[in-house]
Structures are given as structure tokens and as C-alpha cells.
Amino acid sequence: MTCPPFNRYLFCMSDPLDLTFSALADPTRRAILTMLLEDDMAVTDVAEPFAMSLAAISKHLQILGRAGLIEQEKRGRVKWCKLAPEALKDASVWMESFGQYEAVNLEHFEKFIAETLETSVD
């Protein structure tokens, strides 16, 4: 497999769990997922609260898409993003196999993300 020069490690992963956990490792991507828990959003709306370029947000969205955590579709001239929560199921099952963790409950996951973001802002 030939890997693109941008973030060579992330794009060359073939294990879906690696892709999921790598995507979740970034606080910006976790914040995007939290936003998408509410409803589908246009890419420009996703980018609005962040102090970064639209191109940078697009790269984050690309990583989330490759991990299967979001889906993107074009509606007219606007590109929309929506959460694909079923992608977290494999990660949840994997964590549960250790017997120390419960399956990921999306409501608990959203609360965890919100608390993490609040703590990082303070």
C-alpha cells in the first residue's frame, strides 16, 4: 500500500479500531463528534466555533470519515456531515472485552466529551 505524505501513519492503518482510536485521540475531532450528536451540520457550520481554517477542519473531517465515525454528503452546493455512531460499536466491544469497561453509551459519551471540553477550557 502506498501512503500519502500527509500523516502517513494514520492513513495507512488498516485496522478499523486503530482508525477509530486515532480519530478519537484529537480533542478537535471529539468536539466535532459532540456537535454532530445534535444534528447533521454543514461543513461551514462545523468549522464556525473553531479558531482554524476551513482546510484544517476539512482534514479533521476526512480523518473522522476514514474512521467511519461520520458520513459526508453533498446537498446542492453544500457538503453536510452526520454522525455514524455505529462505528463506535467495535471500539466499545473491544473495551468491554477487558471487563473493566461498559459498552459505550452515546449519552454518557456525549457527557464525557462535554466535561472534557469544559475542563480543557478552564
N, C-alpha and C positions, 0 to 999 in steps of 0.2 A: 504494500500500500504506500503510495506517495503522499507525504503530508504537506499541507500548505505551510508557508513560512510563519504565518500568524498563529501564535500559541500552539505550536507543533504538538505538544503533549496532549492537550485537551482534544484537538480534532482527530487525533489518531487513536483514541481509545475505541475499543470495540465492545467492551463490556458495558451493558446499559447501566449497571449500578455505578460504575466509575463515572459515567457521564452525569448521572443524577447527582451523586455526591459532589462532584466537581462544580456543577452548576449551582448547587445549594451553598457552596463554600463562600460565595461572594455576597456581602451584605446588600449591594445594589440589586442583585438578582432576587434575593429573598424579598426585598421591598417590592419589587415588581410583581412577584407572585402574590404577595399580600394585597396589592392593589387589584389584581385580577380576580381575587376571591369575590369581590363585589359584583363585577360585571365585565363584559368584553370592553376593550378600550382601543381607540385608535392609537397608533404608534406615537403620534404627536402628543396625545394626552398622557401617555405613559411617560414620555420624556419631560413633560412640564415641571414636575416637582424636583427634578434633579439638576444640579449645577454642572452639567456636562453637555457636550454636543449631541445632536441627534444621531450622528455617526457612531458615537460611543454607545448610546442607548441601543442602536441597531445591532451592534456587536453583542451586547448583553442578551438581546432578544434572540439572536442567532444561536447563542450557546444554550439558552433555555429551550429553543426549538429542537436543536440536535439531541438534547437530553430527553425530549418528548414531554417536557413539562408544560409547554404552551403550544398552541397551534396558531398560525397566522393565515389570514385570507384577505384577498383584495375585494373590497366592495366599492365598485365605481373606481374613483381615483384614490381612495383611502385604504390603507393597509390596517387591518384590525387584528388584535391579539385576544386569545381566550385561553383560560387555564385548562389544562388537561390533567385533572387530579388523579386519574387512574395510573399515571406514570409513577406516582409516589408509592403505589401498592407494593411493587417489588422491593423497594427500599424498606418499607415498613415490615414486610415479611422477613427480610434478611435480618433486620434489627431484632425482631421478635424471636428469631431462632436462638438468640443468645440468652433468652429467658429473663433478661433484665429490663426489657422494654416492652411496652404495649404497642399494638398496631397504631399507626399514625391516624389520629382523628383530625380531620381538617379544621374543625373548630378549635381544638387545642393547638394545632399547628399555627393557626392564624393568631391566637392569643400569644403564643411563644414569640412569633415574629414581631408582633406589636410591642411586646415588653422588651425584646432585644433592641428594637429600633429606639424606643424611649430611653433606654439605658445608654445607648451609644450617643444620643443627642445631648444628654446631661453632662 
